[in-house]
Amino acid sequence: TIGAKHILVMHKDSERRPPTVTRTKAEAKARVEEALAKVRGGADFDKSVIEFSDEPGAAERGGDLGVFEKKVMVKAFSDAAFKLKVGEVSDIIETPFGFHIIKRTN
């Protein structure tokens, strides 16, 4: 098991998206690229979650997903998360839920 946080940027075709998310996939990709650039440039991950993540409740949790087993998350997400070292931030990962940036916490 590992622990991780993430930023999730959704688009109008994302699974389980809130009705307030109406951006196109291209707009979502541009937004997640902006988020990744800020994080890689030294921006605080938790603050970036508040600014960029569309996941309901993410801001209150700082994007924290807790500790999970590999099989709990969708394959693309798990594959990326489990390759990271503690403290490392992923590239952009696309899943049916949208675009993710993952930070491994333990």
C-alpha positions as CSV (number, residue, x, y, z in Angstrom):
1,T,0.0,0.0,0.0
2,I,1.0,3.6,-0.5
3,G,-0.4,7.0,0.3
4,A,-1.0,9.8,-2.2
5,K,-2.6,13.1,-2.9
6,H,-3.8,14.3,-6.2
7,I,-5.2,17.2,-8.3
8,L,-8.0,16.1,-10.5
9,V,-9.0,18.4,-13.4
10,M,-12.3,17.2,-15.0
11,H,-14.0,18.0,-18.3
12,K,-17.6,17.6,-19.5
13,D,-17.0,13.9,-20.5
14,S,-15.4,12.9,-17.2
15,E,-17.1,10.1,-15.2
16,R,-18.7,11.4,-12.0
17,R,-18.1,15.0,-12.8
18,P,-20.1,17.6,-10.9
19,P,-22.6,19.5,-13.0
20,T,-20.6,22.7,-12.6
21,V,-17.7,21.2,-14.7
22,T,-18.5,22.3,-18.3
23,R,-15.0,22.7,-19.8
24,T,-13.9,20.8,-22.9
25,K,-11.2,18.1,-22.7
26,A,-8.7,20.5,-24.4
27,E,-9.5,23.2,-21.8
28,A,-9.1,20.6,-19.0
29,K,-5.7,19.5,-20.4
30,A,-4.5,23.1,-20.5
31,R,-5.6,23.7,-16.9
32,V,-3.8,20.6,-15.6
33,E,-0.7,21.6,-17.5
34,E,-0.8,25.0,-15.8
35,A,-1.3,23.2,-12.4
36,L,1.7,20.9,-13.1
37,A,3.9,23.8,-14.1
38,K,3.1,25.7,-10.9
39,V,3.7,22.6,-8.7
40,R,7.0,21.8,-10.5
41,G,7.9,25.5,-10.1
42,G,7.6,25.2,-6.3
43,A,4.0,26.0,-5.6
44,D,2.6,24.3,-2.5
45,F,0.7,21.1,-3.6
46,D,-2.1,21.5,-1.1
47,K,-2.7,25.1,-2.2
48,S,-2.6,23.9,-5.8
49,V,-5.3,21.4,-5.0
50,I,-7.5,24.2,-3.7
51,E,-6.9,26.3,-6.9
52,F,-7.2,23.6,-9.5
53,S,-8.9,20.3,-8.4
54,D,-12.5,19.6,-9.4
55,E,-12.9,16.6,-7.1
56,P,-15.7,17.2,-4.6
57,G,-14.2,17.6,-1.1
58,A,-10.6,17.8,-2.4
59,A,-9.9,21.3,-1.1
60,E,-10.9,20.2,2.5
61,R,-8.6,17.1,2.3
62,G,-5.8,18.7,0.4
63,G,-6.4,16.1,-2.3
64,D,-5.4,13.4,0.2
65,L,-6.5,9.9,-0.9
66,G,-5.2,8.2,2.2
67,V,-3.5,4.9,2.0
68,F,-4.6,2.4,-0.7
69,E,-3.7,-0.8,-2.4
70,K,-2.9,-0.9,-6.1
71,K,-6.1,-2.7,-7.2
72,V,-8.3,0.0,-5.5
73,M,-7.6,2.7,-8.1
74,V,-8.0,2.6,-11.9
75,K,-5.0,1.0,-13.6
76,A,-3.5,4.1,-15.2
77,F,-3.6,6.0,-11.8
78,S,-2.3,3.0,-9.8
79,D,0.5,2.3,-12.3
80,A,1.7,5.9,-12.1
81,A,1.3,6.3,-8.3
82,F,3.1,3.1,-7.4
83,K,6.1,4.1,-9.5
84,L,6.6,7.4,-7.6
85,K,9.0,7.8,-4.7
86,V,7.7,9.4,-1.5
87,G,7.4,13.2,-2.1
88,E,7.7,12.8,-5.9
89,V,5.1,14.3,-8.3
90,S,3.8,12.5,-11.4
91,D,3.4,13.7,-14.9
92,I,-0.2,14.2,-16.1
93,I,-2.2,11.0,-15.9
94,E,-5.4,10.6,-17.9
95,T,-8.2,8.4,-16.5
96,P,-12.0,8.2,-17.2
97,F,-12.3,10.8,-14.4
98,G,-10.1,13.4,-16.1
99,F,-6.5,14.5,-15.7
100,H,-4.6,13.8,-12.5
101,I,-1.3,15.0,-10.9
102,I,-0.3,12.6,-8.2
103,K,2.0,13.2,-5.2
104,R,3.1,10.2,-3.3
105,T,3.0,10.8,0.5
106,N,4.1,7.4,1.9
